[in-house]
Amino acid sequence: MIDITLLLSLGAIHRKVLKAQAIFCQDETAHFYYQVITGKVKMVSCNEGGKEFIQGIYTNGETFGELSLLDGDRYAASAVAEEDSMLIRLGKERFIQLLKEDLSIHFAFTCLLAKRLRFKSLLLNELSCYGPEHRIITLIRHLKLMSKVPVQALYKVDLTRQQLADMTGLRVETVIRVIRTLYGKGALILEKGKVYM
């Protein structure tokens, strides 16, 4: 999102995190802006029973956790490395100053937050109003749209069945059954265990 050279010039540092390592935890105070250089990070919240709900998964060039920097509240979810990852982090004060001074970066973050708010609204609507098939097909369509894959082209779903379950509030067994049903209806393609739309 933000040029790494610019971040480094402002005092940002690289941070390596290992798979399953927490970067920050829900209810902690936000002190840093984070951006993924390589790897994959998930934002996740857990209920009292330990069931995870994935808020989002972020990869190369994407940022996460910035909402708490902007509203001054604590993190609403935890950030955990899905795989060994390299991040860059910048102190909160420097990040806020950058937004105040660079209107193009500020506008880019406004657009990013609008897209994320739209995605949260979509998920909330799906979770509250629709059954498993509708939830999964809507999520995959949204992911395809966000990946900018042409409508006619095949889109490979890079999420595991467990991640799909964690994003839709379903059990993994339900996701597996629904994917098979959607495949039978011709809505999805299965090839060597991978899902395509």
HELIX and SHEET records of a PDB file:
HELIX    1   1 ILE A    4  SER A    9  1                                   6    
HELIX    2   2 GLU A   66  ASP A   71  1                                   6    
HELIX    3   3 LYS A   92  GLU A  101  1                                  10    
HELIX    4   4 LEU A  103  CYS A  129  1                                  27    
HELIX    5   5 PRO A  132  SER A  147  1                                  16    
HELIX    6   6 ARG A  161  THR A  168  1                                   8    
HELIX    7   7 VAL A  172  GLY A  184  1                                  13    
SHEET    1   A 4 ILE A  13  VAL A  17  0                                        
SHEET    2   A 4 SER A  85  GLY A  91 -1                                        
SHEET    3   A 4 PHE A  32  THR A  38 -1                                        
SHEET    4   A 4 THR A  63  PHE A  64 -1                                        
SHEET    1   B 4 ALA A  22  PHE A  24  0                                        
SHEET    2   B 4 SER A  78  ALA A  81 -1                                        
SHEET    3   B 4 VAL A  41  CYS A  46 -1                                        
SHEET    4   B 4 GLU A  52  TYR A  58 -1                                        
SHEET    1   C 2 ILE A 189  GLU A 191  0                                        
SHEET    2   C 2 LYS A 194  TYR A 196 -1                                        
END                                                                             
